[in-house]
């Protein structure tokens, strides 16, 4: 079921998992048709797609991720379903050298200022964390 944030139980399970190797995250993203910024945000009232607002977040989060060794492996627009069906607009795959690096990116000093773009542009998502078994060109 698509959501906007992890539940407390989901976050604790992720945080407390003893696995300390590399992880990749597969984000399935659904954007708002129109970005919904808060009244005190400078972008409030702009007539822009949610995708544009979310891209601001993705760009800033990419910098925060890089500060802790993470990287965006892929950001792509959903083209079509070849197997199955769904209603996602985009897929983003992130790589982190270990789970604590992802948590550190969420605690980045600029996270709160960048998160407003995520909130304005994103309707919902699913985020699957994986233990990397094979990734060409990626070392753990």
N, C-alpha and C positions, 0 to 999 in steps of 0.2 A: 504494500500500500504506500503510495507516494507520501512524502512528508516534507517538512521544511527544516527541522532540526532533529538531531538524535534525541531519543529519550534518555533520561538519567541512567537507566539500566544499560542501554546500549553504549553510552559514553564510558561508564565504569567498566564494562566488560572489555571494551577496546583498550582503555588506559591500563587495566590490570592484567592484561594478557602477558604472560612471561616471554613470549616470542620476541626476540630482539633483532631479527634480521630485517632485510628490506621489505617494504610494502608498496603496493600500487593500489590506487583507488580508481574505481570506475564510477564516474558520476553521470547519471542520466538526468538531464535537465529539461524542465518545462518553464518557459518564460511567460511573464505577463504580456498581454497584448500591448499594453501601454505601461511604461514605468510609473510606479507609484511612490514618489518621494514624499517624505514628511514635510509639513509646512515650513519648518525651520531649515530645511536643506536648500542650498543654493539652486539646485536643479528643479525644485518644486515648480510645477506648472509647465515644465518643458514638455512639448509634445513629441515624445520619442519612444521607440519600442523598448520593451523590457530587456530584450537581447542586448541593446546598447548599454543600458545601465549595468547589466551583469558583466559585460566585457570589461568595464572599468574595474569591477571587483576582481575578475580573473587576472587582469594585468597587474594589479597591486598585490594580489595574493601570490602571483608568480615571483615577485620580488621578495616577499616574506619567506616563501618556500626556499628560494635560492639562498637566503641568508642562513638556512639550517641544512643545506645540502639537498633540498628537494628540487624537482623540476617538473614542468608540464610536458608530458610526452605527446599529448594529442589534445586538440580542441577542434571538434568538427561538427558541422551541421548535420543533423540526421537527414539522410537522403530518402530512404525507404526501408521497409522491413522485408528482408529476404527470407527469413524464417520467423514465424510468429507474428505478433502485431503489438502495437502499443501507440502511445501518443507523446513521444519525447521530441524535443526540438533540437537537442545537441547532446554530445558526449564529450566529457573531458576526462582524461586519464592523467593522474599525477603519480609521481614516484618519490618516495622518501627512503633514505638509507635505513631508517628504523622508525618505529611508531612514535618514539619520544620526539623525533624531529617534526612530525606532523603536529603533535601537541604544542611544540614550541612555536610553530608557525601560527597556530591559533592564538597563542599568547603574545604574538609580535606587538611591539609598541604601537604600530599603526593599524592593528586589526580593527578596532572599533570604527575608525574613520573610513576604512574600506568596506566594512560589512554593510554600511547603509546602501551601497550600490547593489549588493547581493539582495538585500531585503526589498529594494525598490524594483528590481528586475526579475527576480525569481518567483515563480508561482509555487513550484514544488520540485522535489528531486528524489532520487534514490541514489545512495552512495554505498558501493560494495567495496570493502577492503579485502585485499588479497595478499597472500604470502607469495612473493615472487619465486617462481620455480624456473622460469626461463624468460629472458628479455634480451634480445640482441642489442649489444652495445651498452648494456647497463650492468654495472658491477655493484655488488652489495658490500 
